[in-house]
């Protein structure tokens, strides 16, 4: 007697399909209801990095508030935003973290409560992290594009960094050195201070004579518009700070004082930069700008922000030059002195100009700027006169690669003064960009960006590509057709 074969066709096949659907459809509905996700992506796009998990464990005793200025539905319904959605969902599971998502256009009162001082610019898709009195804003895009134009999710590292910073209670602090200028932070630089605060920095004044050393929480020391030299005691404190990798910003406007600022020169020399005792003026009317009284004058003039040299590692001007090219800002300075290099850049210290005067034409080597002596002594006055009609530098960066110390020096403070006007907006933005170069307010916890994985194949020529296509596509089709033929022949067996 022949053994009867199992027939998988006909009514039995429909019954089997129905049973499969009966099992898997409810299972999918259950998983969808509980929003259960198994992250199978190589980079872990839909789960938290172990570094983040450890941070959340370490800060479990802190009450942390996270605000997302949009709705979760908008995130969940957009496939590219799912990594952000799942990050928020994992944070919301923590008992000590309160997640609030809302549209700032529909709840302006709550949005304004995140910005009680009016300093921060609150907009849609921003993330705010708050712990106690410390609040950290993450503005704009949580995604980045790599060199191959692949979009990567960088938000987890930014959000985790903000949680770490707020839980510790400290934002990076910029100290304006007090006691050497007739200008003050509140009286003359308040608008600049408020703009810097939107980049998540604390901005305060510091009287070095009242402390034994530069405070530990210092991120940047700013010396703005000094009209007298710093003391030897303060010089020594700043020198030690620099030797330990400190970050210095100097806005050294010309001032008509007798004698040299030897202690400031000493600090500049640690970065291999020298200071001219002069005021630079532009005699070419093509480059002159209008002052606050709308008068075209020679001490307001257009400058350039030199592009990064190929063999240099630091780039401070590409971003501002892009904004200049777009017409967003003008590139101007006013009432500025110049600087020079004491030595050329070496392996230990890299330095380059970030603000230069312009020649009479782009293909010319003739200059019409005049260097008039101001301050200093007889020697510096003679040196200043020699620099007329020469290429001049009104701003430098310098970076000690061994210690990590960094310097930004600009020949005027007017770009950050409250009386700022449009022609110097470009230099103001450059100074603000330099804060991030000196010390980024973002905390990098080492959480890698997350991205989709793509497999690629590279062929030597078209023939190799054709052979591969046949191997991977044509041959399987042949086997499929062969199988179909066998089935047709034996379907009634």
C-alpha positions in Angstrom: 0.0 0.0 0.0 1.4 3.4 -1.0 2.1 5.9 1.7 -0.2 8.9 1.2 1.7 12.2 0.7 0.7 15.4 2.6 -1.0 17.7 0.1 -0.2 21.3 0.9 -2.4 22.7 -1.9 -6.0 23.6 -2.2 -8.2 24.1 0.9 -5.5 22.9 3.2 -3.2 25.7 2.1 -5.9 28.3 2.8 -6.6 26.9 6.2 -2.9 26.9 7.0 -2.5 30.5 5.9 -5.5 31.6 7.9 -4.1 29.9 11.0 -0.7 31.7 10.5 -2.5 35.1 10.2 -4.6 34.2 13.2 -1.4 33.8 15.3 0.8 36.6 13.9 -1.7 39.4 13.5 -2.6 39.5 17.2 1.1 39.2 18.2 1.9 42.2 16.1 -1.0 44.1 17.5 0.2 43.3 21.0 3.7 44.4 20.3 2.5 47.6 18.6 0.3 48.4 21.6 3.2 48.0 24.1 5.6 49.7 21.7 8.1 47.0 22.2 11.2 47.3 20.1 14.1 45.0 19.5 17.0 47.0 18.2 18.7 44.9 15.5 20.6 47.8 13.9 24.5 47.5 14.0 24.9 51.0 15.5 22.1 50.6 18.1 19.9 53.4 16.7 16.9 52.6 18.8 18.5 51.8 22.1 20.7 53.7 24.6 24.4 53.5 24.6 26.0 51.8 27.7 27.6 55.2 28.5 24.2 56.8 28.6 22.8 54.0 30.7 25.6 54.4 33.2 25.2 58.2 33.3 21.5 57.7 34.0 22.3 55.3 36.8 24.8 57.7 38.3 22.3 60.6 38.3 19.3 58.6 39.5 19.3 60.7 42.7 18.8 63.9 40.7 15.4 65.2 39.6 15.9 66.0 35.9 13.4 67.6 33.5 13.7 67.1 29.8 11.6 69.3 27.4 11.2 68.7 23.7 9.6 71.5 21.8 7.5 69.4 19.5 5.1 66.5 19.8 6.1 62.8 20.1 3.6 62.0 17.4 5.6 64.0 14.9 8.7 62.1 15.8 7.1 58.7 15.7 5.4 59.3 12.4 8.7 60.3 10.7 11.0 57.3 10.1 14.1 59.4 10.1 13.2 60.7 13.6 12.7 57.4 15.2 16.1 57.4 16.9 15.1 60.6 18.7 11.7 59.2 19.6 13.3 56.0 21.2 15.9 58.1 23.1 13.0 60.1 24.7 11.1 56.9 25.4 14.1 55.4 27.2 14.6 58.6 29.3 10.9 58.6 30.2 11.2 55.1 31.7 13.5 56.6 34.5 11.6 57.5 37.6 13.8 60.6 38.2 13.3 62.0 34.7 10.2 64.0 33.7 9.7 64.2 29.9 7.5 67.0 28.6 6.8 67.3 24.8 4.8 70.3 23.5 4.4 72.6 20.6 5.8 76.0 21.6 3.4 77.8 19.3 0.5 76.2 21.2 1.9 76.6 24.7 3.9 79.8 24.6 3.6 80.2 28.4 5.5 77.0 29.0 8.1 77.8 26.3 8.7 81.2 28.0 9.1 79.6 31.4 12.2 77.8 30.0 13.7 81.2 29.2 12.8 83.4 32.2 15.6 85.9 31.5 14.8 86.2 27.8 18.4 85.4 26.9 17.8 82.1 25.2 16.2 81.8 21.8 13.4 79.3 22.1 12.2 77.6 18.9 10.6 74.4 17.7 12.5 71.1 17.9 14.8 72.5 20.6 15.6 70.3 23.6 16.0 71.7 27.1 17.5 69.8 30.0 17.0 71.2 33.5 18.2 70.1 36.9 17.9 72.5 39.9 18.8 76.0 38.7 20.9 74.8 35.8 19.3 74.7 32.4 20.9 73.6 29.1 19.6 74.2 25.7 20.3 72.0 22.7 19.3 74.0 19.6 18.4 72.8 16.2 19.3 69.6 14.5 20.1 66.4 16.4 21.5 64.9 13.2 24.8 65.3 11.4 26.0 64.5 7.9 29.3 62.7 7.4 31.8 63.1 4.6 29.8 60.6 2.5 26.5 62.6 3.0 25.2 59.9 5.2 22.8 61.3 7.9 23.9 60.2 11.4 22.0 60.6 14.7 24.1 62.6 17.1 21.4 63.5 19.5 22.0 60.9 22.2 25.5 62.3 22.8 24.2 65.9 23.0 21.3 65.0 25.3 23.5 62.9 27.5 26.1 65.6 27.7 23.4 68.1 28.7 22.2 65.8 31.4 25.7 65.3 32.8 26.3 69.1 32.7 23.0 70.0 34.4 23.3 67.2 37.0 26.8 68.5 38.0 25.3 72.0 38.3 28.0 73.7 36.2 28.0 75.4 32.8 31.3 76.4 31.3 32.3 79.8 32.6 33.8 82.7 30.7 35.4 85.2 33.1 36.0 88.8 32.0 39.1 90.1 33.8 38.2 93.0 36.1 40.3 96.0 37.2 42.2 96.9 34.0 39.5 98.6 31.8 37.2 101.5 32.1 34.5 99.3 30.7 32.5 96.7 32.6 30.5 93.6 31.7 27.2 95.0 32.7 27.8 98.5 31.5 29.4 97.9 28.1 29.2 94.2 27.1 25.7 93.2 28.3 24.3 92.4 24.9 27.3 90.3 23.9 27.1 88.6 27.3 23.5 87.7 26.7 24.3 86.3 23.2 27.1 84.2 24.6 24.7 82.8 27.3 22.5 81.5 24.5 25.4 79.2 23.6 25.2 77.7 27.1 28.0 79.6 28.9 28.0 81.4 32.2 29.6 84.9 31.8 31.0 86.6 34.9 33.6 89.1 36.0 36.7 88.1 37.9 39.0 90.1 40.0 42.2 88.0 40.1 43.6 90.0 43.0 41.0 88.4 45.3 41.9 84.8 44.5 45.1 82.7 44.7 44.8 81.4 41.2 42.4 81.2 38.3 39.2 79.3 39.5 39.0 75.7 38.5 35.6 76.1 36.8 37.1 78.7 34.3 36.7 77.8 30.7 37.9 81.0 29.1 39.5 84.2 30.5 38.7 87.3 28.5 40.8 90.5 28.7 38.8 93.2 27.1 39.9 96.8 26.3 42.6 97.2 29.0 43.7 100.8 29.5 46.6 99.7 31.9 48.9 96.8 32.2 48.0 93.9 34.4 50.0 93.4 37.6 52.9 90.9 37.9 50.8 88.9 40.4 47.9 88.5 38.0 50.4 87.9 35.1 51.8 85.0 37.1 48.4 83.5 37.8 47.4 83.8 34.1 50.8 82.3 33.1 50.2 79.3 35.3 46.7 79.0 33.9 48.1 79.0 30.3 50.8 76.5 31.1 48.1 74.1 32.3 46.2 74.4 29.0 44.1 77.5 29.7 42.1 79.4 27.1 42.6 83.1 26.7 40.6 85.7 24.7 42.1 89.2 24.4 40.4 92.1 22.8 43.1 94.7 22.9 41.8 98.0 21.6 44.3 100.9 21.0 44.7 103.2 23.9 46.8 106.3 24.3 48.7 105.4 27.5 52.4 105.9 28.2 54.6 102.9 28.4 54.2 99.3 27.2 51.9 96.6 28.6 54.9 94.4 29.4 52.9 91.8 31.3 50.3 91.5 28.6 53.1 91.2 26.1 54.6 88.4 28.2 51.4 86.4 28.0 51.1 87.0 24.3 54.7 85.8 23.8 53.8 82.5 25.4 51.7 82.0 22.2 54.5 83.6 20.0 52.4 86.7 19.2 53.6 90.3 19.4 51.5 93.5 19.8 51.8 96.7 17.9 51.1 100.0 19.7 49.2 101.7 17.0 45.8 102.4 15.5 45.2 101.2 11.9 43.3 103.5 9.5 42.2 102.9 5.9 42.8 105.7 3.4 41.2 103.8 0.4 37.6 105.1 0.3 36.6 101.8 -1.4 37.2 99.9 1.9 36.1 102.6 4.3 32.8 102.0 6.3 30.3 104.4 7.9 30.5 105.0 11.7 27.5 105.3 14.1 26.8 108.8 12.7 26.6 107.4 9.2 29.8 109.2 8.2 32.4 107.4 6.1 35.6 107.4 8.1 39.1 105.9 7.9 39.0 104.1 11.2 36.0 101.9 10.1 37.0 99.7 7.3 36.4 96.3 5.5 38.7 93.4 6.3 39.1 89.8 5.3 38.9 86.6 7.3 41.6 84.4 5.8 40.7 80.8 4.9 42.4 77.9 6.6 45.8 76.9 5.1 46.0 73.3 3.9 48.7 72.2 6.2 47.0 73.7 9.3 44.7 71.8 11.6 42.5 74.6 12.9 39.7 76.3 11.0 38.0 79.4 12.5 36.9 81.3 9.5 35.0 79.0 7.1 31.7 79.4 8.9 31.8 83.2 9.1 33.0 83.5 5.4 30.0 81.4 4.4 27.7 83.9 6.2 29.5 86.8 4.6 29.1 85.3 1.1 25.4 84.8 1.8 25.1 88.5 2.7 24.2 87.8 6.3 27.0 89.9 7.7 29.6 92.4 6.7 33.3 92.0 7.4 34.4 95.1 9.1 36.4 96.4 12.1 36.8 99.8 13.8 39.5 101.4 16.0 41.8 98.5 15.9 45.5 97.8 16.5 47.6 95.2 14.7 49.7 92.2 15.8 52.6 90.1 14.4 54.2 86.7 14.8 57.3 86.5 16.9 58.3 83.2 15.2 56.8 81.1 12.4 54.4 78.2 13.4 56.2 75.1 14.5 55.3 71.6 15.6 54.3 72.7 19.1 52.5 76.0 18.4 50.2 76.6 15.5 49.1 80.2 14.8 47.5 81.9 11.9 45.8 85.2 11.1 42.0 85.5 11.3 41.6 89.2 10.4 43.6 91.0 7.8 43.5 94.3 5.9 42.7 94.3 2.2 45.0 95.2 -0.7 43.8 97.9 -3.2 42.6 95.1 -5.5 42.4 91.3 -5.1 45.3 90.7 -7.5 47.4 93.6 -6.0 50.1 93.6 -3.4 49.6 97.3 -2.6 48.0 98.4 0.6 46.6 101.8 1.7 46.3 101.3 5.4 48.1 103.7 7.7 49.6 102.7 11.0 49.6 105.6 13.5 51.5 105.2 16.8 49.3 105.1 19.9 50.5 104.3 23.4 53.8 102.5 24.1 57.2 104.2 23.9 59.6 105.8 21.4 60.6 102.3 20.1 57.1 101.1 19.5 56.2 104.4 17.9 59.0 104.0 15.4 58.0 100.4 14.7 54.3 101.5 14.2 55.2 104.1 11.5 57.1 101.5 9.5 53.9 99.4 9.1 52.0 101.8 7.0 51.0 100.6 3.5 51.8 97.0 4.5 49.8 93.9 4.9 48.6 93.8 8.6 47.0 91.3 10.9 44.3 92.5 13.3 43.5 89.1 14.7 45.3 85.8 15.4 44.6 82.4 16.8 47.4 80.4 18.5 47.2 76.8 19.7 49.8 75.1 21.8 49.4 71.5 20.8 51.5 70.2 23.7 49.6 71.8 26.6 46.3 72.4 24.9 46.4 76.2 25.6 44.6 78.4 23.2 44.6 82.1 22.4 42.3 84.4 20.4 43.6 88.0 20.1 41.7 90.8 18.3 42.8 94.4 18.0 39.6 96.0 19.1 36.7 95.4 21.5 34.1 97.4 19.6 32.6 94.3 17.9 31.4 93.1 21.4 30.5 96.5 22.7 26.8 97.5 23.3 27.2 100.3 20.7 27.9 97.7 18.0 26.6 98.5 14.5 26.1 96.5 11.3 29.5 96.8 9.6 31.2 95.0 12.5 28.7 92.2 12.9 31.0 89.8 11.0 33.8 90.3 13.5 31.4 90.0 16.4 30.2 86.6 15.0 33.9 85.6 14.5 34.6 86.4 18.2 31.6 84.3 19.2 32.6 81.4 17.0 36.0 81.6 18.6 34.5 80.9 22.1 33.4 77.4 20.8 36.9 76.9 19.4 38.5 77.9 22.7 36.1 75.8 24.8 33.1 74.0 23.4 30.0 74.2 25.7 29.0 70.7 24.5 30.1 67.8 26.7 31.4 65.0 24.6 30.8 61.7 26.5 32.2 59.6 23.6 28.8 58.3 22.5 29.2 57.4 18.8 26.9 58.7 16.2 24.2 56.2 15.0 23.5 55.5 11.4 22.0 53.1 8.9 24.4 50.5 7.5 24.8 50.2 3.8 26.6 47.3 1.9 28.3 48.4 -1.2 30.1 46.6 -4.1 32.9 48.1 -6.2 33.6 46.8 -9.7 36.7 47.3 -11.9 34.6 47.8 -15.0 31.2 47.3 -16.6 31.9 43.7 -17.6 32.6 42.7 -14.1 29.4 44.4 -13.0 27.4 42.5 -15.6 28.9 39.2 -14.6 28.0 39.8 -11.0 24.4 40.8 -11.9 24.1 37.5 -13.8 25.5 35.6 -10.9 23.2 37.1 -8.2 20.1 37.7 -10.3 19.9 35.7 -13.5 21.0 32.4 -12.1 18.6 32.4 -9.2 15.8 33.2 -11.7 16.8 30.2 -13.8 16.7 27.9 -10.7 13.3 29.4 -9.8 12.0 28.7 -13.3 13.4 25.2 -13.2 11.7 24.6 -9.8 8.4 25.9 -11.2 8.7 23.5 -14.1 9.3 20.5 -11.8 6.3 21.6 -9.6 4.0 21.9 -12.6 5.0 18.5 -13.8 4.5 16.7 -10.5 1.7 18.8 -9.0 -0.8 16.0 -9.5 1.5 13.2 -8.5 
